[in-house]
Amino acid sequence: MGRKKKYIKELTDEQKSSLEKGYKTGKSHLTRRKCQAILLSHSGKSVDELAIFFGVQAQSVYSWYKAWEFEGIKGLELKPGRGRKPKLNEDPHQMKRIKTLVENDPQNLKNVVTQIKKEFDIDLSKKTLKRFLKKNLTIDGNDSEKE
């Protein structure tokens, strides 16, 4: 005896239009795929068929269904806070100190990395420091202010 097949059976016209809009103009590829999966389920596609079509596990499709049922279209959108957190943050004290260290020794970032390790107990590479500097600081006195 297998698992009962689950479908999204009833969608209002408003829900259909919001899913179609999400499928066509959603912010992320994943959001558009989830909207498409709900629409395909409503048209009679099974969870197994959707899992094969989208190249995911059936459990993923069930979690999309659950998100749709509890939160609607908002449940299908990506939530903030995903991914690796940055090693260096935008703390004004930390940024000011890093800027000072770089200004004092701009030709040798290895020394700057060593000082950051000593002062803030943050282990990072020269490449990470360069990305942070490029994104957040300029040495000529025009710090990029984010509001």
N, C-alpha and C positions, 0 to 999 in steps of 0.2 A: 504494500500500500504506500503510494508516494505522497509527497507533499501536495496540498491543495494549491492549484494554480491561482495566482493573485494577479488581478488586473485593476487598473484605475477605471472604474465603471462609469461613474457619473461626473461630468464636468459641465458647469454652467457656461453660457456663452461668454460671460465676462472672464471666467477662468481660462477658457480656450484662447480667447484673444490675448490675454496676458502671457500665456505660454507661447503662443505663436510669436508675439513681440519679443519675448525673451530668447526664443530660438533664432530669430532673425537678427536682433540687435543687442544681444546680451554682452556684458562687458568682457567676460572671459569665455574661452573655448569650452571649459568644463561646464559653465552655467548653460551655455547653448545646448550642449549634449544632454544635460539633465532635462531640460525643457523638452527636447526632442523625444527623449525616452518616455516621458509622461504622456506626450501626445501619441506616440506609437502604442503605448500600453492601452490607452483609451480606444485605439482603433483595433485592438484585439491581439496584439503581439504578446507572447508569454515572456516571463522573466528570463527563461533560458535563451529564447531567441534574442532578446535585447542584450543579454550578457555576451553572446557570441558576436552580435552586430557591433557592439561598442568595445569589445575586447577587454571586458572586465569580469570579475567574479559575480555570480548571481547575488551574493550578499551585498555587493555595491548597489545593484539595482534596487534591492529591498530597502537599503538605507536611503536611496533617493526617494522612493515611495513614501517612506516614513517622514522624511523632511517635508515633502509636499503636503502630506496629510496634516501635519502639525503646524507648519508655518506658511504654507502656500508658496508663492513665488520667491519670497525672501529666504525660505529654507533651502532653495536650490542655488543661491548665490554663495560665493566664497566668503568665508568669515575672515576678518583681520587677525593677524597674529600667527599666521602660518610661516613656516620656514625658520631658518637659523637666526637667532638674535645676534645683533652686532656686538663685537668685542668692545669697541669704543663707542661711547654714547655721546650725545650732544650736551652733556653737563658743562655749563659755562666755565667752572673752575678747571675741569679736565681739559677742555678745549684751549683755554688760555695758557695752561702749563705746557701743553703739547706744542702750541705755537711758539712759545718762548724757547723750548728745547730745539725746535727745528731752526729757528732764527739764529740760535747760538752755534749750531753745527749743521748747516744746510747741506754740506758736501758728504757727510757721513751719517746716513740714517741708521746704520747699525748701532751707533752710540745712542741715538735717540730711542731706538727700540729697547736697548739695555736699560736706559733711564726709566722708561715707561714701566718696564718689568719691576724695577726696584720701587718706584714711587706708588704705582697703582696696582701692583701684583696682577698685571694683565700680560699674558704670554701671547705675542703676536709676531708676524713676520714683517719684513721690510715691505713686501708687496701689499699687505693689509694696511700698513701705515700710509703707503703712497695712495691707495684708494680712498682712505679716510681724508687725507689732506686734499686730494683733488676734489672730493665731494664737499668738504666743509670749510676749508681754510685757504686763504691766499696769503702769501708772505708780505705783500706790499702794503698791508694795513687795511685792506678792504675785505674784512671777514664777510662771508655770505651769511646774511641774517635770514633765518627761516621764521615766518610768522604764521 
